[in-house]
């Protein structure tokens, strides 16, 4: 009996840290990575865990513009970001113009673990 209690206790110690050390993972996004979309007015990122709103966010950069060969990267400003549960929604002040974009995101889960990543998409 004592051995089974010790085995259960040892097993629970192995399982609990793996859950506690989890990081939020990006499950899907709209627009999706490498997608070509028409003038989006919002961006939605969905994660594997609930997010801490004030600690999660994005940086949006226009990396190319049609007809401009050497377009310098241009940060997009003026948007709002809101975390609700597992979703991070970016509301743009106006539709994005045609061009290529890089979205850099960072997400902090309730356990305070931070994850970050980036992807590109284009607007036609």
Buried (B, 14 or more C-beta within 10 A) or exposed (E): EEEEEEEEEEEEEEEEEEEEEBBBEBEEBBBEEEBEBEEBEEBBBBBBBBBBBEEBBBEBBBBBBEEEEEBEEBEBEEBEBEBEEBBBBBEBEEEBEBBBBBBEBBBBBEBEBEBEBEBBBBBE
